[in-house]
Amino acid sequence: MTYETLASWGGTIGTIIMVVVFFGAVIFIFRPGSKETYERLSRVPLEDDDNIGERKDG
């Protein structure tokens, strides 16, 4: 195998891997039941900051 052949296959395989990762992330984000999780996480910055630094277990 020559360098050009390896570089061509490397680019093709890299593109396929990135497309699979992209669609995996999209499926993970828009999976059923994730709406509640993301709504809860979207309110975290707005929660009361009075207890920052205090541990809840003791």
Residue, then its C-alpha position, 0 to 999 in steps of 0.5 A: m500500500t502506498y501513502e496515497t491509498l492509506a490517506s484516502w482510506g483514512g479520510t473515508i473512515g474518519t468521515i464515516i466515524m464522525v457521521v456515526v458519532f454525530f447521528g449517535a449524539v442527535i439520537f441521544i439528545f432527542r430520545p424519548g423521555s429526555k425532555e424532562t431531564y433537559e428542562r430540569l437542567s435548564r433551570v439549574p442556573l436560576e436556582d437559589d445560590d444561598n447554599i453554595g459550598e454547604r454539604k447536604d450530607g453533614 
